[in-house]
Amino acid sequence: MINLGIIGCGSVMQGPYMELVNKFIFKKLVNLKSVSDTNLDLQPILKKKIFFENFFTDYNQILNDKKIDVVLILTSMKEHAKIAKQALLEDKHVLVEKPMATNMKELDGLFKIAKSSNKFLIPAPFVTLSPTYQAINLELKNKTIGNVSLARARYGWAGPDWGEWYYKTGGGPLFDLGVYNITTLTGLLGPVKNLVAKSSLSSPYRTINEKKFKARTNDNFQIMLEFKNGCIGVVTTGFTMQQYKSPAVELYGSSGTIQMLGDDWEPKGFEIWRNSRSSWELYNTPYANWPWASGFNHLIECILKKKRPSIKLDHAYHVNEIMIKINESSKKNKEVSIGSSFKPLKFTKKVKIKKGHLDHDRDHDGI
């Protein structure tokens, strides 16, 4: 049985991660040995929701426990790199929520240790594990819409009202939300060579836990990415988007278009326009309940089956560098180059996608 420790027990832990961990506990594959959070008031709340042996306010008690095999790091963003690095040095497998790091020094340090470790480091987000994502990836490899020259992605909402750290330095919608889009586009289109970004602070004050709080990081981003294959992509993200009803990702090729429906962290299928057929085709996914925290399932499976994760560190590093450089570009108001790269992603499982509806009439003018 795999002994698990969880560091950070806020809303992320108590949502999808708790559901997945409980399933593995029920199957007697995982034992939740210890959890940690600085808020001691969470202990009785968690006791009603999930079984664990120990609650600590000092996460080092989890890291120093030789019996713990895997650590989930679900804390605020600025703590991720430090804790993940310590966990790997303590010979533990690690799942770390996004981002891995908020600056290049910490990113390089964590990456170096992870590459030399015999333990797995699984960095969020896990959009590349989505069956819908993998189906779209296959369509691109098969040149269904020809060569992609233009791409667009977006993810945003009004912003959280429960954590000040979202609006402090090292927080913000880019690390929290935009990271999904950047992971999606780079995974589908390959490495980015340079970028230009604009950001702004739309709301200097936020209401957090019913108290007025002065924001210290920008909450509104428009990003242009130039890929090494010549494609140009745009990412829109922010704690400034009340609602929207448009595809999460749009890919424009020389002979067609692919649109991912829903958000890339919760896809609802995709549509393809082929010039040769002059129609939109809707593809539904039978994996409607795919969880955005599925990296945990993947990590446990890899440990049990002793196989390498399909979440690749080189890709995760590239995405993290892009996010750090986006902040640099917006502050300096200039184009910034990206130094890292990664090999194309490969997926071994065959994804089942069902064709749902063929609409011969709808085009860009028929809305």
Beta strands, then each sheet from edge to edge (+ up, - down):
strand 1: 2-7
strand 2: 30-36
strand 3: 54-56
strand 4: 70-73
strand 5: 93-96
strand 6: 121-123
strand 7: 148-156
strand 8: 192-200
strand 9: 205-208
strand 10: 211-214
strand 11: 220-227
strand 12: 232-238
strand 13: 249-253
strand 14: 256-263
strand 15: 266-274
strand 16: 279-284
strand 17: 336-337
strand 18: 354-359
sheet 1: 3+ 2+ 1+ 4+ 5+ 6+
sheet 2: 17+ 8- 11+ 12- 7- 13+ 14- 15+ 16- 18+
sheet 3: 9+ 10-
end
